[in-house]
Amino acid sequence: MSTITITLSDERLLRLKELAKEAKLAPEDLIRDSIEEWLSRPKDDFARAANYVLQKNAELYRRLA
C-alpha cells in the first residue's frame, strides 16, 4: 500500500475534521472512503448525465439558438 500527502488550508482542514467527527470517522478514513467511492464509480456517469440533460432540453436549446 502506498501513502500520499496533500496540503490543505487551515479552513479546509477544520471542515474536514468537522465532517469526519459528524461521520464518527478519523479524517484519514473519511478521505480514504471518499476516494475509494469516487474511484469505483463508472467513468461514464458524468457523460451519461450530461447526455440526458442535453437530450431532454434539445428543443429548448434549438429555440434559443
N, C-alpha and C positions, 0 to 999 in steps of 0.2 A: 504494500500500500504506500502511496506517495502522500506528501504533505505540500500544501501551498500556503503562501502568506499573502494577505491582502491588506491594503491601507484603507481605513475608514475615518471620516471626520469624527470629531467627538460627538457631534449631534447624531450622526448615523449609528455610532456605537451605542449611545444611550438608547436610541429607538430599538436597536436590535436586542439589547438586554431587556427592555420592556416587553417586547413581543415574545421573547424566549420565556420570560417569567410568566406571562399570561398562558403560554402553552405548557408550562411546567417542564421546560427543557433547558439544557445548557445552551448558550448561544451557539456554540460549535455544532451541537446536534441539530438545532433548528436550521442552520445554514446547510449542513450536510443533507438533511432530509429534503430541504427545498431544492437543492441542486440535483439530488437523485431523482426527484419527481420531475423536474424540468428536463433532465437528460433522457428520461424514459418516455417522454411524450413523442408521439409520431411527428415526424418532420413536417408533414403537410397539414397540420392543424390550422395554422395561420392561413395558408394558401386556400384551404377549403372554406374557411370562414369568409375570407375576402371575396372569393368567387361567389359565394352565396349572396353576399351583400350587393355585389355588382349586378348579378342576375336579377335579384329582387327589385333593384332600383333602376334597371336598364331604361325603362320608359321615362322615368323622371330625368335621368341623365340625357336622354335623347332630346327631351323638350328643352332642357337648359342649354344645350349646345348651340 
